[in-house]
Every structure is written in structure tokens, then in C-alpha cells.
């Protein structure tokens, strides 16, 4: 077990406030939303998503039948390569219609978690972290999802150092969550959202803002840095 994790999350929530997901939690809508912006960011995806909803709609049958040029025009609001993203949106819609009878969430709910996870990874732009996130926030499986943009945050806080390999960082963060947070969807969603916010604002991959961090006294990475700084000062 990792008994220090809940107090860490409590401290982050006191600092940032309760967090809510900005992306759709429905699996199909998330897959379309994810293609609505590039380079991917919540702001760009949301811009493209709103334009797509207003100009065409997001029903899978509608997107499957939409002309690529029309899709690309709507998606251009979200950034670069709208033609490529239009192709991917049609691919998502077509697969949902043909393989899931138009209801991806229901189709995923009918199969074991491992099978649902594998099915999601067949969609464009979705790797294991994305599949973890989709299943968690859709309420289909209380997986220990970790923000793909900042898997280093939890290992940095709890262990004091981060594996050099991305996959190793992600797996270590997953194991920390699995060992400290019961498999309850709401609690693991809370962990995901707070770690994501912290990784974006203060615990950045490079040049983390440790002096401003509410976890400075608890974070092993910061404490190691303080010890190194003190040691250098003593040996001058």
C-alpha cells in the first residue's frame, strides 16, 4: 500500500479545487473530440468539437456520411491538418456504426475489460493510456488511469525520481494508484484529474515550480533537491 497518496490528493484538491473532466466522458464522443484539435489540447479540441457539432453534428451516421471537405472545414477551427483529422473522424464513426451498431458504450459494456481495452486501441490515436482513460471516465472499469502527458508526476512525488523510459513511468504511476486507491471510479477519476492539473501548472516535466508547490514538504523529489542544494552550500 501507499498510505501517503490520499493526503497528497487532498492537498492538491485544497490548492486547485475540485476538478471536473473537460473532455466528453462518453467513449464515442471522446474519440471524435480527440480528433477535433491538433496539436492536441483541450482548448483546440473543444473549439473543433463545438464547430463540428454546430455545422454538421456528431451522430455517427451523420459523420460517416459527411463529405470529407465539409468535415475538414469544420475541423479547421481546431488547428492543423484538418483533412487528416476529417478522415479519422469518419473512420471512428464508420467503425462505431459497423462494429458496434452505433453505440460504442453499450458494445464496450458487453465485453470483458481486456477486450474493451483492445477494441479502443484499434481507433486512431488511442494507445493504452487513452484506453485506460476512456474506460475509467465512462464508468466502464475503475482502471488506474494516468494522464498520458505527465506520468512522471506521481513517481516524482512519492519515489523522488522518475524512470527514464515513458512506459516505465506510466506503469510505476499505475502501480502507485493501484496500491493506494481502491478500485472505485470516482476516487480514481479524482486522482487522474488532480495529477493532470498539477503536471500542467507546477509539476512540469522541465523546470518544475517546486517553491510554489503545496506538496514541497511532502515531495521526495523536492526534498532531494533541497538536500543537494544544502550540501553544495556547506562544501563551498
C-alpha positions as CSV (number, residue, x, y, z in Angstrom):
1,X,0.0,0.0,0.0
2,X,1.0,3.7,-0.5
3,X,-0.6,5.3,2.5
4,X,0.6,8.8,1.6
5,X,-1.3,9.1,-1.6
6,X,-4.7,10.2,-0.3
7,X,-3.2,13.1,1.8
8,X,-1.3,14.1,-1.4
9,X,-4.6,14.3,-3.3
10,X,-6.3,16.1,-0.5
11,X,-3.5,18.7,-0.6
12,X,-3.7,19.1,-4.3
13,X,-7.5,19.5,-4.2
14,X,-7.2,22.1,-1.4
15,X,-4.8,24.0,-3.7
16,X,-6.6,23.7,-7.1
17,X,-10.1,23.0,-6.0
18,X,-12.3,20.0,-7.2
19,X,-11.6,19.1,-10.8
20,X,-14.0,18.2,-13.5
21,X,-13.3,16.5,-16.8
22,X,-13.2,18.9,-19.7
23,X,-13.4,16.2,-22.4
24,X,-16.6,14.2,-23.1
25,X,-16.9,11.0,-20.9
26,X,-18.9,9.1,-23.5
27,X,-16.4,6.8,-25.3
28,X,-17.6,7.6,-28.8
29,X,-17.8,11.3,-28.2
30,X,-14.3,11.3,-26.7
31,X,-12.9,9.6,-29.7
32,X,-14.4,12.2,-32.0
33,X,-13.5,15.1,-29.7
34,X,-9.9,13.9,-29.6
35,X,-9.6,14.3,-33.3
36,X,-11.1,17.8,-33.2
37,X,-7.9,19.6,-32.4
38,X,-4.2,19.5,-33.4
39,X,-1.7,19.8,-31.9
40,X,-3.9,18.2,-29.3
41,X,-5.0,20.3,-26.4
42,X,-8.3,20.6,-24.5
43,X,-8.8,24.2,-25.9
44,X,-8.2,23.2,-29.5
45,X,-10.2,20.0,-29.3
46,X,-13.1,21.9,-27.7
47,X,-13.0,24.6,-30.5
48,X,-13.1,22.0,-33.2
49,X,-15.7,19.9,-31.3
50,X,-18.1,22.9,-31.0
51,X,-17.7,23.8,-34.6
52,X,-18.3,20.2,-35.7
53,X,-21.5,20.0,-33.5
54,X,-22.9,23.3,-34.9
55,X,-22.0,22.8,-38.6
56,X,-22.5,19.1,-39.1
57,X,-23.4,17.2,-35.9
58,X,-21.6,14.3,-34.2
59,X,-24.0,11.4,-34.6
60,X,-22.0,8.5,-36.1
61,X,-24.3,8.0,-39.0
62,X,-24.1,11.7,-39.9
63,X,-20.3,11.8,-39.6
64,X,-20.0,8.6,-41.6
65,X,-22.0,10.1,-44.5
66,X,-20.4,13.6,-44.3
67,X,-18.2,14.8,-47.2
68,X,-14.5,14.9,-46.2
69,X,-14.2,18.5,-47.4
70,X,-17.1,19.6,-45.3
71,X,-15.7,17.8,-42.2
72,X,-12.3,19.4,-42.8
73,X,-13.8,22.9,-43.0
74,X,-15.5,22.4,-39.6
75,X,-12.4,20.8,-38.0
76,X,-10.1,23.6,-39.3
77,X,-11.2,25.6,-36.3
78,X,-9.3,23.2,-34.1
79,X,-5.9,23.6,-35.7
80,X,-3.6,21.9,-38.2
81,X,-4.1,19.0,-40.6
82,X,-7.9,19.2,-40.7
83,X,-8.1,16.9,-43.8
84,X,-6.3,14.1,-41.9
85,X,-8.4,14.6,-38.8
86,X,-11.6,14.6,-41.0
87,X,-10.5,11.1,-42.3
88,X,-10.0,9.9,-38.8
89,X,-13.4,11.2,-37.6
90,X,-15.1,9.4,-40.5
91,X,-13.1,6.2,-39.6
92,X,-14.2,6.4,-36.0
93,X,-17.9,7.0,-37.0
94,X,-17.8,4.2,-39.6
95,X,-16.2,1.7,-37.1
96,X,-18.8,2.5,-34.4
97,X,-21.7,2.1,-36.9
98,X,-20.4,-1.1,-38.4
99,X,-18.8,-2.9,-35.4
100,X,-20.9,-1.5,-32.5
101,X,-24.3,-0.9,-34.1
102,X,-23.9,2.9,-33.5
103,X,-23.5,2.6,-29.7
104,X,-19.9,2.2,-28.6
105,X,-20.5,2.5,-24.9
106,X,-23.0,-0.3,-24.9
107,X,-20.7,-2.5,-27.0
108,X,-17.8,-2.0,-24.7
109,X,-20.0,-2.7,-21.6
110,X,-21.0,-6.1,-23.0
111,X,-17.4,-7.5,-23.1
112,X,-14.6,-8.1,-20.6
113,X,-12.4,-5.1,-19.7
114,X,-9.4,-6.5,-21.5
115,X,-11.4,-6.9,-24.7
116,X,-12.9,-3.4,-24.4
117,X,-9.4,-2.1,-23.9
118,X,-8.1,-3.8,-27.0
119,X,-11.1,-2.6,-29.1
120,X,-10.4,1.0,-28.1
121,X,-6.8,0.7,-29.1
122,X,-7.9,0.0,-32.6
123,X,-9.2,3.5,-33.0
124,X,-6.9,6.2,-34.4
125,X,-4.7,8.0,-31.9
126,X,-5.6,5.7,-29.0
127,X,-2.9,3.9,-27.1
128,X,-3.0,2.1,-23.7
129,X,-3.2,5.3,-21.7
130,X,-6.1,6.6,-23.8
131,X,-8.0,3.4,-23.5
132,X,-7.4,3.4,-19.7
133,X,-8.8,7.0,-19.5
134,X,-11.8,6.3,-21.7
135,X,-12.9,3.2,-19.7
136,X,-12.4,5.0,-16.4
137,X,-14.3,8.1,-17.2
138,X,-17.1,6.2,-19.0
139,X,-17.7,4.3,-15.8
140,X,-16.9,1.0,-17.6
141,X,-13.9,-0.1,-15.5
142,X,-12.2,1.6,-12.5
143,X,-8.8,1.4,-14.0
144,X,-5.7,3.2,-12.6
145,X,-5.5,5.6,-15.5
146,X,-2.6,8.1,-15.5
147,X,-2.5,11.3,-17.5
148,X,-0.5,10.5,-20.6
149,X,1.1,14.0,-20.7
150,X,2.5,13.7,-17.3
151,X,3.0,10.2,-16.0
152,X,6.1,11.4,-14.1
153,X,4.2,13.4,-11.5
154,X,3.3,10.6,-9.0
155,X,6.7,8.8,-9.2
156,X,8.4,12.1,-8.7
157,X,6.4,12.9,-5.6
158,X,6.3,9.5,-4.0
159,X,9.6,8.0,-5.1
160,X,11.8,11.0,-5.7
161,X,12.9,10.1,-9.1
162,X,11.3,9.1,-12.4
163,X,12.3,6.2,-14.7
164,X,13.8,7.4,-18.0
165,X,11.5,5.3,-20.1
166,X,8.0,6.7,-20.6
167,X,6.3,3.3,-20.4
168,X,8.1,2.5,-17.1
169,X,7.0,5.9,-15.7
170,X,3.4,5.1,-16.7
171,X,3.4,1.6,-15.2
172,X,5.0,2.9,-11.9
173,X,2.4,5.6,-11.6
174,X,-0.4,3.0,-12.2
175,X,1.0,0.7,-9.5
176,X,1.2,3.5,-7.0
177,X,-2.5,4.3,-7.7
178,X,-3.5,0.6,-7.6
179,X,-1.7,0.2,-4.3
180,X,-3.2,3.3,-2.6
181,X,-6.7,3.9,-4.1
182,X,-9.5,1.3,-4.0
183,X,-10.9,0.4,-7.4
184,X,-13.8,3.0,-7.2
185,X,-14.3,5.0,-10.3
186,X,-14.9,8.4,-8.6
187,X,-11.8,8.1,-6.5
188,X,-9.5,7.2,-9.4
189,X,-11.1,9.9,-11.6
190,X,-10.2,12.4,-8.9
191,X,-6.6,11.2,-8.8
192,X,-6.3,11.4,-12.6
193,X,-7.7,15.0,-12.8
194,X,-5.7,16.3,-9.9
195,X,-2.4,14.8,-11.2
196,X,-3.2,16.2,-14.6
197,X,-3.7,19.7,-13.2
198,X,-0.6,19.6,-11.1
199,X,1.5,18.3,-14.0
200,X,0.3,21.2,-16.2
201,X,0.7,24.0,-13.7
202,X,3.5,23.3,-11.2
203,X,5.0,19.9,-11.5
204,X,6.2,20.3,-15.1
205,X,8.4,17.9,-16.9
206,X,11.2,20.5,-17.1
207,X,11.7,23.3,-14.7
208,X,9.1,22.3,-12.1
209,X,7.9,25.1,-9.9
210,X,8.9,23.4,-6.6
211,X,9.0,26.6,-4.5
212,X,5.3,27.2,-5.3
213,X,4.2,23.7,-4.8
214,X,1.8,22.9,-2.0
215,X,3.5,19.5,-1.7
216,X,7.0,20.9,-1.3
217,X,7.5,19.5,2.2
218,X,6.0,16.1,1.3
219,X,7.5,15.6,-2.2
220,X,10.6,13.4,-2.2
221,X,11.9,14.9,-5.4
222,X,11.8,18.4,-3.9
223,X,13.4,17.2,-0.6
224,X,16.2,15.5,-2.5
225,X,16.8,18.8,-4.3
226,X,16.8,20.7,-1.0
227,X,19.4,18.3,0.4
228,X,21.6,18.6,-2.7
229,X,21.4,22.4,-2.5
230,X,22.3,22.4,1.2
231,X,25.2,20.0,0.6
232,X,26.6,22.3,-2.1
233,X,26.3,25.3,0.2
234,X,28.1,23.5,3.1
235,X,31.0,22.5,0.9
236,X,31.7,25.9,-0.6
